[in-house]
Amino acid sequence: MLEINQLTVEFGDRALFKDVSLLFYDKKRYGLVGANGAGKSTFLRILTGQEHHYSGQIHWPKDVKVGVLNQDHFAFEEQPIMDVVIQGKKALWKALQTQEQLSQKTELSLEESNFYSEAEAVIQRESGYTAESEAAKLLMGLGIPDNHHNQPLKTLSGGYKLRVLLAQLLFSQPEILLLDEPTNHLDIYSIKWLESYLNLYPGLLIVVSHDRGFLNGVCTHTVDIDYGTIRIYTGNYDAFEAAKVLEREQKEKALESQNERKEELQAFVDRFRAKATKASAAQSRVKMIEKMEAIEIPPSSRRFPNFRFSPHTTSGIIPLQVKGLSKAYGEKQVLSDVTFEVERGDRIALIGPNGVGKSTLLKILMEEIPSDAGSFNWGHEVLPGYFPQDYHSQLEKNCNVFEWLYDYDATATVAQIRGLLGMALFTGDSVKNKLSTLSGGEATRLVFSKLMLLPSNFLVLDEPTNHLDMESIESLTESLKAYKGTLLVVSHNRYFVSEVATRILELKPEGLVDFKGSYAEYLEKEGTDHLSREVNLKQRTVLSQQSQSALEKNDNALNYEARKQQQRRIKQLEKRIPELEALCLQLEDKIQACEPLLAEAYVSGNEADQQRLLKQKEQFDTKMATSMEEWEAAEQELIELMAIET
């Protein structure tokens, strides 16, 4: 049991929460939720010992093993991925190393024999002889195929290195597990696998996540940071949300009833105070009013935008036809002969492993990049609206929020622009905020206000929930469910996909799976392998395995010129990968440098510095994500090309 007493966290004159006392019990899984800025990450940093600016006491169980994700992959760069995972159990790793060293000797002294026996006891106790198979299951579950397990960690990109460190953490089997946004670097299948794994976790889990489906699937309790305090609710996110709504409704009714009673008492006092025969009765009612305990309903930190997408025209019955689209980046084939047809009113979720070409397909459809082969045709009266994953180029103008939106429709009235911005939570003077000061969530909501201003009957959305908090995701989900047009969306948020999609298109190396039904129905019929810890990644790893297999089969067919081109490409990649690695390290340093400056800005209350630093950090984060993606693609391509060479 983890006990917290009188915990208070304040930054300047702003209190995140005050005098909070909580008990967390073993074998329970707690989801930590709250609006952006409410203090979720701060609370988790306090538990992990990274944050010390608080008052109160935290009492850990005696000799408990606490697991926190290790972010320092640099210490393991040269080590095989399998070894990195097994090092999660330090005693086991030391025992295995001891036995390996002693086994190389022809004769052992008495002392060495004792060391060997002690190491054997540790290996037996820690299930050391099944360690590799257990580690392999974790790695496969997190999307790292078995042909990579004995390669050095440095052969992976940053996002996949973090997956290895997550596998290391899970392998360590701590009694208390603390996770901050563990699904950030995972695709939709690995998220499902992690959910299944955590449901079998025997210890105490506290996890921060904006993925409602993940929280619903994992959590037995929900920890809510709101109203300047922290409260634990029994049940998953849906149960918590219903309980919180009911709780507030009951308070509002109690307050209304109390106010009515006060009015009745005050009316009696006002009427009979001057009459001697009623004076004592009036005074008695005055005391009754004074003794009434005040019912306070503090303002919630949660705010819900009101997205509303209303197409002005109806498209043709077939708004989009795609025939034989193909696209390659250098030697890497991303899309191959993609063909499908969209019907009016479809709400399509485009899913598939990372790197299979989902965003590339959307960019081709929106004519941001050309295809290598194939064609697509928009149907009659189709007006597409596009939300790109990297929308920041749209916001590089030197203007404020109101001016930016007004530029897209000069015929709109001030009231119309103000109304749309208000629906996206830009009210009062916030419409005068410069674009350069917007946070990621604010910028996302602003781009959606443009989609509301310019009504389209076919929305194309690439990871629209990435920077949104839970409330904004909920509002977006409900608005798209009510949308009368056609939708094509890429998202790794399972709750969002499950609620919105009426049709699933899964991109695979061997072709396209077209399923007309919800995501839950798709999983039941086509994706049952995703739910099994033993086999759920046999299909998931097919992308890298089949790609490598196909390359190996074609090895004998490569002519001399093709081999020369291949060798030139390898040299290009060997030069580019260190450049990308250096760039990512620089960006990581810049992101880390922003954090203490942000803390100082919050303590000083300097809002201008807060907004500037938040925007700067957001730009670094975006550039980091783009660079990581390029790095990952380059390394994967190099691995495949080197496989051919050998």
Phi and psi in degrees as a GROMACS rama.xvg file:
@    title "Ramachandran Plot"
@    xaxis  label "Phi"
@    yaxis  label "Psi"
@TYPE xy
-103.93  125.202  LEU-2
-116.321  131.858  GLU-3
-123.013  127.591  ILE-4
-123.684  126.51  ASN-5
53.0091  43.2407  GLN-6
-75.4474  128.099  LEU-7
-133.283  133.006  THR-8
-129.457  122.71  VAL-9
-132.504  140.039  GLU-10
-120.197  103.899  PHE-11
65.9373  -127.109  GLY-12
-94.5323  9.46788  ASP-13
-106.323  123.941  ARG-14
-101.333  122.925  ALA-15
-70.9075  -46.5567  LEU-16
-159.687  153.235  PHE-17
-133.712  138.992  LYS-18
50.8829  49.5145  ASP-19
-91.9173  127.912  VAL-20
-123.622  127.336  SER-21
-140.574  154.357  LEU-22
-125.073  127.677  LEU-23
-112.657  128.178  PHE-24
-103.886  151.067  TYR-25
-61.1756  149.332  ASP-26
66.3506  20.0554  LYS-27
-116.681  152.826  LYS-28
-121.868  114.77  ARG-29
-106.597  126.622  TYR-30
-96.363  124.378  GLY-31
-95.5364  116.947  LEU-32
-128.445  163.107  VAL-33
159.518  162.812  GLY-34
-66.4198  161.274  ALA-35
-56.79  128.803  ASN-36
89.0581  -1.62983  GLY-37
-73.3309  -25.79  ALA-38
122.238  17.7403  GLY-39
-61.9896  -52.9612  LYS-40
-66.0135  -34.6987  SER-41
-61.9138  -45.0704  THR-42
-60.9861  -43.2988  PHE-43
-67.295  -37.2442  LEU-44
-65.888  -32.3172  ARG-45
-63.9965  -44.287  ILE-46
-65.8287  -33.7309  LEU-47
-86.9386  -2.43486  THR-48
82.805  11.5685  GLY-49
-89.9365  -15.9427  GLN-50
-122.107  128.202  GLU-51
-119.702  -1.33166  HIS-52
-88.4116  77.4806  HIS-53
-158.242  164.085  TYR-54
-120.867  155.838  SER-55
118.423  -178.706  GLY-56
-126.987  144.404  GLN-57
-123.383  119.953  ILE-58
-110.842  110.853  HIS-59
-89.2598  150.006  TRP-60
-60.4951  150.595  PRO-61
-66.7456  134.132  LYS-62
58.9512  27.3162  ASP-63
-79.5224  145.813  VAL-64
-99.1225  115.056  LYS-65
-101.811  128.883  VAL-66
-104.787  124.441  GLY-67
-130.483  140.329  VAL-68
-62.9287  123.437  LEU-69
-78.7525  120.771  ASN-70
-91.9511  -7.9154  GLN-71
-91.3575  87.0098  ASP-72
-82.0813  -10.0041  HIS-73
-65.2456  -26.8108  PHE-74
-70.494  -13.3357  ALA-75
-118.126  7.75594  PHE-76
-52.3365  -41.4407  GLU-77
-88.3239  -4.0689  GLU-78
-92.392  148.8  GLN-79
-59.7686  144.464  PRO-80
-57.51  -41.4276  ILE-81
-59.5665  -43.259  MET-82
-64.5356  -36.7802  ASP-83
-60.2882  -42.9078  VAL-84
-66.0296  -47.1334  VAL-85
-63.7272  -27.1323  ILE-86
-66.3301  -6.41963  GLN-87
-59.5529  -30.3597  GLY-88
-101.693  95.8326  LYS-89
-62.575  -42.1215  LYS-90
-64.8315  -41.7069  ALA-91
-63.579  -45.7426  LEU-92
-60.5025  -42.2971  TRP-93
-64.0404  -41.1121  LYS-94
-65.5807  -41.6751  ALA-95
-63.0889  -40.4214  LEU-96
-65.9364  -40.1612  GLN-97
-62.247  -47.6465  THR-98
-62.3673  -39.9012  GLN-99
-62.9277  -42.8226  GLU-100
-65.8916  -44.2874  GLN-101
-71.3244  -29.3715  LEU-102
-67.0764  -20.0005  SER-103
-79.8521  -9.55619  GLN-104
-90.1224  144.406  LYS-105
-77.3673  -32.7666  THR-106
-133.949  146.08  GLU-107
-117.996  138.666  LEU-108
-73.114  171.637  SER-109
-60.5117  -42.1489  LEU-110
-64.4788  -42.2083  GLU-111
-66.3104  -36.3432  GLU-112
-63.0386  -38.9669  SER-113
-64.7254  -42.5468  ASN-114
-59.4778  -41.4193  PHE-115
-64.4097  -42.0523  TYR-116
-66.3697  -40.3799  SER-117
-64.6755  -40.8319  GLU-118
-63.9888  -39.9657  ALA-119
-61.9553  -38.9022  GLU-120
-64.2035  -41.4481  ALA-121
-64.4105  -43.7183  VAL-122
-62.1478  -41.4697  ILE-123
-64.5918  -44.6176  GLN-124
-65.1092  -36.4166  ARG-125
-94.977  14.2946  GLU-126
53.8435  45.4634  SER-127
-65.6833  -27.3244  GLY-128
-79.1878  -9.51534  TYR-129
-111.879  9.70687  THR-130
-60.8681  -43.8216  ALA-131
-65.3305  -40.5058  GLU-132
-67.9078  -37.5844  SER-133
-68.1668  -40.7965  GLU-134
-64.5296  -38.691  ALA-135
-63.1417  -39.8716  ALA-136
-61.3461  -41.7942  LYS-137
-63.1546  -46.7747  LEU-138
-63.5396  -44.2567  LEU-139
-63.2431  -40.7744  MET-140
-61.7291  -30.917  GLY-141
-94.7093  14.0736  LEU-142
88.73  17.929  GLY-143
-109.292  107.445  ILE-144
-65.1509  156.879  PRO-145
-66.1255  -22.9231  ASP-146
-72.9819  -3.51239  ASN-147
-103.182  -10.4473  HIS-148
-63.8299  -27.8629  HIS-149
-100.967  8.55103  ASN-150
-88.3683  156.637  GLN-151
-63.0156  150.397  PRO-152
-59.1269  -31.5958  LEU-153
-64.2579  -13.569  LYS-154
-76.6314  -9.05333  THR-155
-99.1536  157.836  LEU-156
-80.4447  171.608  SER-157
-56.2623  -45.0496  GLY-158
-61.7054  -39.6809  GLY-159
-76.7032  -27.9468  TYR-160
-62.669  -39.3526  LYS-161
-66.2258  -31.8963  LEU-162
-63.6539  -39.9761  ARG-163
-63.704  -41.9137  VAL-164
-67.6851  -32.027  LEU-165
-66.4521  -40.8976  LEU-166
-61.5098  -40.345  ALA-167
-59.9562  -44.0589  GLN-168
-63.2324  -46.0746  LEU-169
-64.8312  -37.101  LEU-170
-63.9471  -30.5151  PHE-171
-68.4772  -17.7983  SER-172
51.3499  60.5264  GLN-173
-73.6889  157.342  PRO-174
-74.0536  -30.6304  GLU-175
-125.609  127.543  ILE-176
-119.244  123.049  LEU-177
-114.446  120.382  LEU-178
-128.023  129.848  LEU-179
-111.52  108.561  ASP-180
49.5313  57.9053  GLU-181
-67.1978  -17.6494  PRO-182
-88.5615  -0.787811  THR-183
-56.5717  -39.69  ASN-184
-102.741  15.7315  HIS-185
-109.331  149.425  LEU-186
-85.2436  177.236  ASP-187
-63.3718  -29.3612  ILE-188
-76.957  -41.4634  TYR-189
-66.7849  -32.5537  SER-190
-62.3831  -44.0399  ILE-191
-63.2164  -41.0593  LYS-192
-62.8749  -44.7435  TRP-193
-61.9724  -38.9775  LEU-194
-58.4807  -47.4339  GLU-195
-62.292  -39.9701  SER-196
-64.6041  -46.9185  TYR-197
-67.7084  -26.8809  LEU-198
-65.2371  -21.0156  ASN-199
-97.3521  -0.706113  LEU-200
-67.9699  126.053  TYR-201
-86.827  -7.42105  PRO-202
-100.721  -157.02  GLY-203
-95.7792  124.821  LEU-204
-118.319  132.899  LEU-205
-125.867  121.748  ILE-206
-133.387  136.391  VAL-207
-100.071  130.179  VAL-208
-158.481  147.34  SER-209
-99.4043  3.95763  HIS-210
-90.73  101.934  ASP-211
-60.895  -41.9319  ARG-212
-60.8299  -39.9577  GLY-213
-63.6253  -46.0729  PHE-214
-63.3989  -40.1551  LEU-215
-64.2077  -36.7458  ASN-216
-78.7756  -21.1964  GLY-217
-108.978  -41.893  VAL-218
-86.7719  137.823  CYS-219
-93.1461  -20.0616  THR-220
-141.135  156.84  HIS-221
-124.829  128.586  THR-222
-103.906  113.781  VAL-223
-104.544  125.084  ASP-224
-102.671  108.91  ILE-225
-164.442  162.28  ASP-226
56.1694  26.4624  TYR-227
74.3576  19.315  GLY-228
-147.685  179.315  THR-229
-127.333  132.098  ILE-230
-136.495  142.917  ARG-231
-101.457  129.498  ILE-232
-113.502  144.512  TYR-233
-80.1698  133.419  THR-234
112.101  171.621  GLY-235
-78.087  -168.963  ASN-236
-64.4356  -41.5606  TYR-237
-61.4017  -43.778  ASP-238
-64.1861  -42.4481  ALA-239
-60.5142  -45.6702  PHE-240
-61.6113  -43.6282  GLU-241
-63.669  -42.0831  ALA-242
-65.1155  -38.8607  ALA-243
-69.4078  -39.3992  LYS-244
-63.0103  -45.5642  VAL-245
-62.0618  -41.5605  LEU-246
-61.042  -43.9209  GLU-247
-68.8428  -39.9524  ARG-248
-60.8775  -40.7762  GLU-249
-65.2228  -39.6731  GLN-250
-65.172  -41.9738  LYS-251
-63.8505  -39.8737  GLU-252
-66.647  -40.722  LYS-253
-63.862  -41.4181  ALA-254
-64.7175  -42.6596  LEU-255
-61.7967  -43.5647  GLU-256
-63.8473  -40.9939  SER-257
-64.7427  -42.4301  GLN-258
-63.8016  -39.0432  ASN-259
-63.4322  -41.6921  GLU-260
-65.1897  -40.3026  ARG-261
-61.5658  -42.4554  LYS-262
-62.3364  -40.5935  GLU-263
-63.115  -46.5932  GLU-264
-64.7396  -42.8104  LEU-265
-66.2001  -35.7225  GLN-266
-63.0806  -40.3422  ALA-267
-63.5212  -44.6994  PHE-268
-60.3666  -48.0479  VAL-269
-62.4279  -32.3741  ASP-270
-79.9712  -37.5424  ARG-271
-115.488  3.58239  PHE-272
-58.6295  -37.2271  ARG-273
-81.8482  -11.1365  ALA-274
-92.156  126.538  LYS-275
-60.4497  -37.6263  ALA-276
-70.0463  -21.2415  THR-277
-111.809  1.43928  LYS-278
-60.4281  -44.2494  ALA-279
-66.3066  -37.6048  SER-280
-65.3513  -39.4071  ALA-281
-64.9375  -43.0934  ALA-282
-64.4566  -35.9204  GLN-283
-61.2921  -40.1011  SER-284
-71.4326  -30.8678  ARG-285
-61.0639  -43.1249  VAL-286
-66.0385  -35.6623  LYS-287
-62.4046  -41.3326  MET-288
-63.4563  -42.8258  ILE-289
-65.742  -31.8072  GLU-290
-82.2487  -11.5587  LYS-291
-63.5524  125.826  MET-292
-74.012  127.741  GLU-293
-65.2591  132.01  ALA-294
-98.866  112.806  ILE-295
-105.512  136.627  GLU-296
-119.4  91.4452  ILE-297
-66.4854  155.318  PRO-298
-68.3367  138.507  PRO-299
-78.2437  150.028  SER-300
-78.1697  -9.53873  SER-301
-84.376  137.886  ARG-302
-135.284  135.363  ARG-303
-109.095  119.936  PHE-304
-69.2485  167.773  PRO-305
-124.971  76.7739  ASN-306
-71.29  139.183  PHE-307
-148.101  112.877  ARG-308
-109.067  114.133  PHE-309
-126.556  99.3303  SER-310
-65.2153  138.321  PRO-311
-87.0308  -19.4594  HIS-312
-129.789  160.081  THR-313
-104.096  132.325  THR-314
-78.4735  175.246  SER-315
-67.335  170.079  GLY-316
-62.9556  -36.6378  ILE-317
-111.699  92.184  ILE-318
-76.5328  -16.8987  PRO-319
-152.359  133.233  LEU-320
-125.568  129.835  GLN-321
-121.339  128.271  VAL-322
-131.794  115.57  LYS-323
60.86  31.7256  GLY-324
-67.9996  133.191  LEU-325
-136.789  148.73  SER-326
-155.032  134.224  LYS-327
-130.328  148.187  ALA-328
-112.339  103.322  TYR-329
63.7028  -125.186  GLY-330
-86.6947  -6.43365  GLU-331
-92.9382  115.356  LYS-332
-82.2228  118.32  GLN-333
-96.2615  -50.4472  VAL-334
-118.52  141.808  LEU-335
-140.191  109.548  SER-336
54.2406  51.8782  ASP-337
-82.1876  123.255  VAL-338
-136.459  128.506  THR-339
-164.523  165.982  PHE-340
-130.608  136.223  GLU-341
-104.584  136.09  VAL-342
-101.449  146.338  GLU-343
-55.967  132.861  ARG-344
91.7926  -8.38496  GLY-345
-61.1132  139.782  ASP-346
-116.99  96.2025  ARG-347
-99.2503  129.478  ILE-348
-101.404  122.744  ALA-349
-95.859  113.529  LEU-350
-123.213  171.19  ILE-351
151.361  166.359  GLY-352
-61.6835  157.612  PRO-353
-57.9738  136.035  ASN-354
89.1242  2.68008  GLY-355
-84.3194  -11.968  VAL-356
111.07  20.6434  GLY-357
-64.1854  -52.6126  LYS-358
-65.9093  -34.7627  SER-359
-60.375  -42.4379  THR-360
-61.2726  -44.1028  LEU-361
-64.2494  -39.5049  LEU-362
-65.0121  -35.7688  LYS-363
-65.4774  -45.6014  ILE-364
-61.9449  -34.1119  LEU-365
-92.8236  10.7362  MET-366
59.6578  32.2644  GLU-367
-82.4253  -30.5113  GLU-368
-137.506  153.6  ILE-369
-87.0164  155.251  PRO-370
-87.0645  162.442  SER-371
-85.0701  -28.0841  ASP-372
-157.902  162.876  ALA-373
90.4974  -176.156  GLY-374
-153.363  165.885  SER-375
-146.375  151.272  PHE-376
-137.826  125.882  ASN-377
-79.6353  141.077  TRP-378
-80.3631  -170.801  GLY-379
-64.222  130.554  HIS-380
58.6504  28.4212  GLU-381
-81.9368  129.736  VAL-382
-120.871  93.0895  LEU-383
-76.491  142.733  PRO-384
-119.361  134.028  GLY-385
-121.487  129.645  TYR-386
-113.409  101.888  PHE-387
-79.1256  154.252  PRO-388
-62.6381  -40.0814  GLN-389
-107.728  91.0605  ASP-390
-96.3667  2.93666  TYR-391
-65.4232  -25.9257  HIS-392
-63.1841  -25.6383  SER-393
-71.3072  -19.4793  GLN-394
-110.668  23.9295  LEU-395
-91.7212  6.59365  GLU-396
-75.2072  152.427  LYS-397
-91.7611  75.0557  ASN-398
-151.991  175.994  CYS-399
-96.4477  178.571  ASN-400
-59.814  -47.6582  VAL-401
-62.5414  -46.7964  PHE-402
-62.2378  -38.9712  GLU-403
-61.6944  -47.4794  TRP-404
-71.6342  -38.57  LEU-405
-62.4687  -32.1906  TYR-406
-61.705  -22.9209  ASP-407
-82.6534  -13.179  TYR-408
-157.384  90.6442  ASP-409
-69.4658  -13.3216  ALA-410
-84.8437  -11.4909  THR-411
-71.7062  149.084  ALA-412
-82.4312  162.869  THR-413
-59.0858  -39.9177  VAL-414
-63.4996  -38.912  ALA-415
-64.4516  -45.3698  GLN-416
-63.9124  -45.2685  ILE-417
-60.2802  -40.9373  ARG-418
-63.0021  -45.5093  GLY-419
-64.0062  -41.1415  LEU-420
-66.0216  -36.8151  LEU-421
-63.2934  -38.2643  GLY-422
-63.1504  -28.1428  MET-423
-95.1302  16.0957  ALA-424
73.6737  23.3086  LEU-425
-102.81  102.378  PHE-426
-124.148  162.283  THR-427
56.5598  -136.722  GLY-428
-75.0625  -7.04468  ASP-429
-65.5806  -18.4386  SER-430
-70.9145  -12.3911  VAL-431
-93.8344  -0.354732  LYS-432
-64.7539  137.988  ASN-433
-69.0316  147.962  LYS-434
-58.7894  -33.4291  LEU-435
-68.2377  -14.449  SER-436
-98.022  -2.05042  THR-437
-75.0137  141.808  LEU-438
-77.7231  174.658  SER-439
-61.8857  -43.5806  GLY-440
-65.2113  -40.6649  GLY-441
-64.5261  -43.1964  GLU-442
-63.4715  -39.7925  ALA-443
-63.1723  -44.6879  THR-444
-64.6658  -34.3023  ARG-445
-66.7294  -41.3335  LEU-446
-62.9784  -37.0395  VAL-447
-67.6282  -30.3743  PHE-448
-65.2512  -31.3472  SER-449
-67.8674  -40.4129  LYS-450
-65.2251  -28.7829  LEU-451
-75.9007  -32.6476  MET-452
-70.629  -38.9572  LEU-453
-109.053  80.3313  LEU-454
-57.9954  130.457  PRO-455
-118.861  158.151  SER-456
-106.916  8.56548  ASN-457
-148.297  103.322  PHE-458
-91.0024  130.875  LEU-459
-116.981  109.467  VAL-460
-120.766  125.162  LEU-461
-110.827  106.727  ASP-462
49.9347  59.8221  GLU-463
-71.536  -17.3525  PRO-464
-95.2669  1.63107  THR-465
-53.1283  -44.2304  ASN-466
-107.583  9.92141  HIS-467
-91.9858  146.395  LEU-468
-81.2944  177.42  ASP-469
-60.1412  -38.1361  MET-470
-67.5257  -41.9905  GLU-471
-68.3624  -37.6793  SER-472
-62.409  -42.2653  ILE-473
-61.9711  -43.8936  GLU-474
-65.0835  -41.9328  SER-475
-64.4937  -41.4068  LEU-476
-58.9136  -48.7731  THR-477
-65.0498  -38.281  GLU-478
-67.0143  -37.6278  SER-479
-74.9771  -29.4955  LEU-480
-65.9729  -30.2634  LYS-481
-91.9219  -4.27448  ALA-482
-65.7799  132.997  TYR-483
-90.839  -5.2547  LYS-484
-93.855  -153.9  GLY-485
-111.804  146.351  THR-486
-132.086  134.495  LEU-487
-128.507  115.791  LEU-488
-133.667  140.136  VAL-489
-106.745  127.005  VAL-490
-158.448  146.379  SER-491
-101.906  1.96517  HIS-492
-82.8337  107.925  ASN-493
-66.523  -36.8758  ARG-494
-61.5429  -46.2202  TYR-495
-60.1622  -48.5085  PHE-496
-63.9736  -43.0993  VAL-497
-63.5515  -36.8497  SER-498
-79.5626  -35.601  GLU-499
-92.0187  -43.6622  VAL-500
-72.8124  137.772  ALA-501
-112.735  -1.44493  THR-502
-154.36  140.726  ARG-503
-118.117  127.783  ILE-504
-113.356  115.773  LEU-505
-105.871  119.451  GLU-506
-80.2437  127.365  LEU-507
-131.131  158.672  LYS-508
-59.3461  -33.6433  PRO-509
-90.8058  -0.161633  GLU-510
149.834  -166.698  GLY-511
-115.014  129.306  LEU-512
-95.5273  121.712  VAL-513
-112.468  108.196  ASP-514
-118.109  120.898  PHE-515
-93.9223  97.745  LYS-516
167.38  178.871  GLY-517
-74.8355  170.335  SER-518
-66.8028  -37.9159  TYR-519
-62.4975  -42.1498  ALA-520
-66.6249  -36.871  GLU-521
-61.9239  -46.2902  TYR-522
-61.4793  -39.2148  LEU-523
-66.5005  -38.8528  GLU-524
-92.2027  -43.9706  LYS-525
-109.214  -21.8756  GLU-526
-120.282  30.9932  GLY-527
-63.056  -24.4144  THR-528
-63.3366  -24.4952  ASP-529
-68.9162  -19.0651  HIS-530
-92.3783  -9.08454  LEU-531
-99.3748  127.468  SER-532
-66.026  -27.4881  ARG-533
-79.1631  -39.4628  GLU-534
-124.154  5.1346  VAL-535
-69.0655  -11.2611  ASN-536
-111.159  9.1388  LEU-537
-62.2425  -40.8024  LYS-538
-80.2843  -34.1714  GLN-539
-65.4016  -36.1891  ARG-540
-86.932  2.95954  THR-541
-64.2171  -26.6268  VAL-542
-58.3636  -54.1518  LEU-543
-74.8432  -37.4331  SER-544
-68.9872  -45.7104  GLN-545
-70.3701  -34.4242  GLN-546
-62.2416  -44.8485  SER-547
-67.1107  -40.7518  GLN-548
-61.7727  -42.5183  SER-549
-63.5887  -38.532  ALA-550
-65.8393  -39.8758  LEU-551
-66.396  -38.1295  GLU-552
-64.4453  -31.8318  LYS-553
-86.5004  1.29275  ASN-554
-57.7896  -45.7205  ASP-555
-68.0825  -21.6213  ASN-556
-86.2332  -9.00466  ALA-557
-70.3583  126.259  LEU-558
-86.3394  -179.858  ASN-559
-60.7286  -44.8752  TYR-560
-65.608  -38.8662  GLU-561
-63.7542  -38.2085  ALA-562
-65.768  -38.1305  ARG-563
-63.6083  -42.9617  LYS-564
-62.7377  -39.1983  GLN-565
-63.2222  -43.7756  GLN-566
-65.4937  -36.7963  GLN-567
-64.2373  -40.0852  ARG-568
-65.4858  -38.9404  ARG-569
-60.6329  -42.9635  ILE-570
-63.3279  -40.9884  LYS-571
-60.7846  -44.6642  GLN-572
-67.1477  -40.1497  LEU-573
-63.3743  -27.254  GLU-574
-82.0789  -39.5193  LYS-575
-73.8068  -37.3563  ARG-576
-60.7263  -47.1889  ILE-577
-61.3969  -34.0383  PRO-578
-63.0793  -43.9348  GLU-579
-67.2191  -38.9491  LEU-580
-61.8647  -45.2628  GLU-581
-62.1235  -41.2993  ALA-582
-62.136  -43.9451  LEU-583
-64.7823  -38.3437  CYS-584
-63.7533  -42.6562  LEU-585
-61.015  -44.3791  GLN-586
-65.686  -38.0076  LEU-587
-62.3444  -41.6153  GLU-588
-61.9589  -41.6951  ASP-589
-65.921  -40.1697  LYS-590
-63.5172  -44.7706  ILE-591
-64.831  -34.2478  GLN-592
-67.422  -27.4478  ALA-593
-69.8192  -31.3712  CYS-594
-63.4258  -48.9704  GLU-595
-65.1453  -32.3504  PRO-596
-66.6672  -38.461  LEU-597
-63.4635  -42.2007  LEU-598
-60.4123  -43.0575  ALA-599
-62.6825  -40.5014  GLU-600
-64.3794  -37.755  ALA-601
-68.7043  -40.7637  TYR-602
-63.7456  -42.9575  VAL-603
-76.2294  -17.3844  SER-604
76.9789  16.9152  GLY-605
-81.131  97.0616  ASN-606
-66.4213  -34.5424  GLU-607
-62.3227  -44.9648  ALA-608
-65.7482  -37.778  ASP-609
-58.3428  -50.1734  GLN-610
-65.549  -41.378  GLN-611
-63.3778  -44.5218  ARG-612
-70.9224  -36.9965  LEU-613
-62.0101  -43.5729  LEU-614
-64.2551  -42.2131  LYS-615
-63.0792  -43.6563  GLN-616
-64.438  -39.2705  LYS-617
-62.1393  -40.4271  GLU-618
-65.1098  -41.5854  GLN-619
-63.5766  -42.9019  PHE-620
-59.8776  -43.4862  ASP-621
-65.2338  -45.0354  THR-622
-64.7548  -35.6582  LYS-623
-63.0336  -44.7858  MET-624
-61.5624  -43.1489  ALA-625
-64.581  -44.1687  THR-626
-66.2159  -39.6254  SER-627
-61.4031  -42.8383  MET-628
-62.9702  -43.2189  GLU-629
-65.32  -41.7127  GLU-630
-60.2643  -47.2534  TRP-631
-60.6474  -44.6038  GLU-632
-64.4188  -40.8399  ALA-633
-64.9176  -42.6373  ALA-634
-66.9487  -40.0355  GLU-635
-62.8695  -42.1674  GLN-636
-63.4958  -41.297  GLU-637
-64.45  -41.0316  LEU-638
-58.1399  -44.8641  ILE-639
-67.3712  -40.7933  GLU-640
-67.556  -39.3066  LEU-641
-66.422  -31.6819  MET-642
-62.1904  -36.8253  ALA-643
-67.9642  -41.7598  ILE-644
-61.0897  -36.3141  GLU-645
